[in-house]
Amino acid sequence: MDSTQHISDATILPPRVEKNVSLQQYNTFRFDYQAEFFALVEDLMTLKSLVGWAKQHNICVTMLGGGSNLLISADIPGLVIINRLRGCHAKEESGNRISLIVGAGENWHEMVEFTVQNHWFGVENLALIPGTAGAAPVQNIGAYGVEVKDSLARVQVLDRQTLDVYWVNAQDCGFAYRDSHFKGLWKDKYFITAIELSLKKRADLLLSYGGLANQIEGEPSLKKVFQAVCQVRSSKLPDPNVLANAGSFFKNPMVSTTQHNQLKESFPSLVSFPHGNEFKLAAGWLIDQAGWKGKTQQGVGVYEKQALVLVNHQAIKAEPLLELEANIKANVFNLYGVELEREPVQLPVLSQKELSGMLSEESQT
Ligand SMILES: Cc1cc2nc3c(=O)[nH]c(=O)nc-3n(C[C@H](O)[C@H](O)[C@H](O)COP(=O)(O)OP(=O)(O)OC[C@H]3O[C@@H](n4cnc5c(N)ncnc54)[C@H](O)[C@@H]3O)c2cc1C
């Protein structure tokens, strides 16, 4: 669909809106596609007026934060808004709690660092996750046994239809493993404009995941946990400013206990964790064992230290990565009967037909 069909060449664009802007520096895979219209937004008034303008002209709007969980695979029609809504203020609450309200465009890691400096507990295990505070609830970011939902009280949203701004309670957001209503039910309904965290003043550390405890010498403290998380992550994951990537490319698949037990019998070193009535398999282990770690093809590849991370060495467009993804998925399915699911969000949203068209075009060249 050409989203400009309702906007004539004579239409004056609002201030700050540019046409045909490259998104290469706005996604950590560094793929070079364009936004038809583009604006960087720093305040709520401007955000409301731009969403209103787009609505009036029937233009679709996509909001991006740090672009660290994206797979852009074609030019994005309509208006792309880069969220840079700022602000961070704390409010003392009774007892053990601190409420911290953070603008959606604030950098997540800097915000975590701020909580650690202030001796507030809750998000230290989520240090060094790239991106913005406002995107954290979208996929309910998680690491080292902690998810953002564990410390989230409310999410402030802009209703895209009414342009009203209001708070939604965290327990109504449908949080699950790397999932929330913001990715599904509410995908086209809201933009997140701020979050409210409920942090603890008294020590409450979680060290039992990812070998964190072994990284800490002496008595554990908030600062030591924060530093350990940063150290472990830096040693295992590529810095997107140095090697383009979007973190974990696949979710850890869930399988039934029966399937898990069968796999464990065939592959005794299988890495898995009980999760409710099911088992979560380490997708990185499946990909690694299938022999993909460190492989490269057409300028993209599988990170040499962590098979869950796909990296872009020099591709300008996404096709080679889509092909690599398809090959890994097919191979893992053949070997283990397990379907891998992609974690980053693909933009623009393409139909299955368009997607297979892209892949077959690529294989003909
Ligand atoms: C090296 C690396 C390590 C990572 N490690 C982890 C990890 O340990 N755990 C984890 O969970 N994730 C991880 N990620 C993924 C990513 O950092 C998170 O998902 C992060 O929250 C994305 O934030 P962003 O601002 O970059 O979002 P973007 O990539 O810009 O956007 C992601 C999605 O959210 C939507 N969105 C963004 N902002 C808003 C908003 N304000 N309102 C509504 N929708 C919005 C976008 O439209 C898009 O669909 C990692 C990524 C990298 C590159």
The ligand as an SDF file (V2000), in Angstrom:
LIG
                    3D

 53 58  0  0  0  0  0  0  0  0999 V2000
   23.5820   -6.8800   22.0830 C   0  0  0  0  0  0  0  0  0  0  0  0
   22.1140   -7.0000   22.4410 C   0  0  0  0  0  0  0  0  0  0  0  0
   21.7420   -7.6660   23.5970 C   0  0  0  0  0  0  0  0  0  0  0  0
   20.3930   -7.7950   23.9450 C   0  0  0  0  0  0  0  0  0  0  0  0
   20.0700   -8.4530   25.0940 N   0  0  0  0  0  0  0  0  0  0  0  0
   18.7850   -8.6020   25.4560 C   0  0  0  0  0  0  0  0  0  0  0  0
   18.4320   -9.2910   26.6620 C   0  0  0  0  0  0  0  0  0  0  0  0
   19.2900   -9.7470   27.4220 O   0  0  0  0  0  0  0  0  0  0  0  0
   17.1150   -9.4150   26.9690 N   0  0  0  0  0  0  0  0  0  0  0  0
   16.1330   -8.9010   26.1720 C   0  0  0  0  0  0  0  0  0  0  0  0
   14.9500   -9.0520   26.5230 O   0  0  0  0  0  0  0  0  0  0  0  0
   16.4320   -8.2310   25.0400 N   0  0  0  0  0  0  0  0  0  0  0  0
   17.7210   -8.0680   24.6570 C   0  0  0  0  0  0  0  0  0  0  0  0
   18.0420   -7.4000   23.4850 N   0  0  0  0  0  0  0  0  0  0  0  0
   16.9600   -6.8810   22.6280 C   0  0  0  0  0  0  0  0  0  0  0  0
   16.6660   -5.3710   22.8310 C   0  0  0  0  0  0  0  0  0  0  0  0
   17.7560   -4.7120   23.4050 O   0  0  0  0  0  0  0  0  0  0  0  0
   15.4240   -5.1430   23.7140 C   0  0  0  0  0  0  0  0  0  0  0  0
   14.3090   -5.8000   23.1530 O   0  0  0  0  0  0  0  0  0  0  0  0
   15.1030   -3.6510   23.8570 C   0  0  0  0  0  0  0  0  0  0  0  0
   14.0680   -3.4910   24.8070 O   0  0  0  0  0  0  0  0  0  0  0  0
   14.6920   -2.9930   22.5450 C   0  0  0  0  0  0  0  0  0  0  0  0
   14.6250   -1.5970   22.7710 O   0  0  0  0  0  0  0  0  0  0  0  0
   14.6670   -0.5610   21.5740 P   0  0  0  0  0  0  0  0  0  0  0  0
   14.3980    0.7810   22.1580 O   0  0  0  0  0  0  0  0  0  0  0  0
   15.9350   -0.7060   20.8200 O   0  0  0  0  0  0  0  0  0  0  0  0
   13.4100   -1.0420   20.7130 O   0  0  0  0  0  0  0  0  0  0  0  0
   13.2810   -1.0480   19.1250 P   0  0  0  0  0  0  0  0  0  0  0  0
   14.1710   -2.0980   18.5790 O   0  0  0  0  0  0  0  0  0  0  0  0
   13.4100    0.3170   18.5970 O   0  0  0  0  0  0  0  0  0  0  0  0
   11.7580   -1.5210   18.9560 O   0  0  0  0  0  0  0  0  0  0  0  0
   11.3800   -2.8510   19.2500 C   0  0  0  0  0  0  0  0  0  0  0  0
    9.8590   -2.9720   19.0630 C   0  0  0  0  0  0  0  0  0  0  0  0
    9.1950   -2.1840   20.0320 O   0  0  0  0  0  0  0  0  0  0  0  0
    8.3850   -1.1890   19.4070 C   0  0  0  0  0  0  0  0  0  0  0  0
    8.5340    0.0250   20.2230 N   0  0  0  0  0  0  0  0  0  0  0  0
    9.6900    0.6660   20.5300 C   0  0  0  0  0  0  0  0  0  0  0  0
    9.4360    1.7020   21.3270 N   0  0  0  0  0  0  0  0  0  0  0  0
    8.0970    1.7340   21.5220 C   0  0  0  0  0  0  0  0  0  0  0  0
    7.2310    2.5780   22.2520 C   0  0  0  0  0  0  0  0  0  0  0  0
    7.6920    3.6060   22.9730 N   0  0  0  0  0  0  0  0  0  0  0  0
    5.8940    2.3290   22.2240 N   0  0  0  0  0  0  0  0  0  0  0  0
    5.4060    1.2750   21.5120 C   0  0  0  0  0  0  0  0  0  0  0  0
    6.1850    0.4290   20.8010 N   0  0  0  0  0  0  0  0  0  0  0  0
    7.5180    0.6570   20.8130 C   0  0  0  0  0  0  0  0  0  0  0  0
    8.9310   -1.0310   18.0040 C   0  0  0  0  0  0  0  0  0  0  0  0
    7.9420   -0.5770   17.0980 O   0  0  0  0  0  0  0  0  0  0  0  0
    9.3620   -2.4520   17.7040 C   0  0  0  0  0  0  0  0  0  0  0  0
    8.2380   -3.2230   17.3320 O   0  0  0  0  0  0  0  0  0  0  0  0
   19.3910   -7.2470   23.1170 C   0  0  0  0  0  0  0  0  0  0  0  0
   19.7650   -6.5640   21.9380 C   0  0  0  0  0  0  0  0  0  0  0  0
   21.1080   -6.4420   21.6090 C   0  0  0  0  0  0  0  0  0  0  0  0
   21.5010   -5.6910   20.3640 C   0  0  0  0  0  0  0  0  0  0  0  0
  1  2  1  0
  2  3  1  0
  2 52  2  0
  3  4  2  0
  4  5  1  0
  4 50  1  0
  5  6  2  0
  6  7  1  0
  6 13  1  0
  7  8  2  0
  7  9  1  0
  9 10  1  0
 10 11  2  0
 10 12  1  0
 12 13  2  0
 13 14  1  0
 14 15  1  0
 14 50  1  0
 15 16  1  0
 16 17  1  0
 16 18  1  0
 18 19  1  0
 18 20  1  0
 20 21  1  0
 20 22  1  0
 22 23  1  0
 23 24  1  0
 24 25  2  0
 24 26  1  0
 24 27  1  0
 27 28  1  0
 28 29  2  0
 28 30  1  0
 28 31  1  0
 31 32  1  0
 32 33  1  0
 33 34  1  0
 33 48  1  0
 34 35  1  0
 35 36  1  0
 35 46  1  0
 36 37  1  0
 36 45  1  0
 37 38  2  0
 38 39  1  0
 39 40  1  0
 39 45  2  0
 40 41  1  0
 40 42  2  0
 42 43  1  0
 43 44  2  0
 44 45  1  0
 46 47  1  0
 46 48  1  0
 48 49  1  0
 50 51  2  0
 51 52  1  0
 52 53  1  0
M  END
$$$$
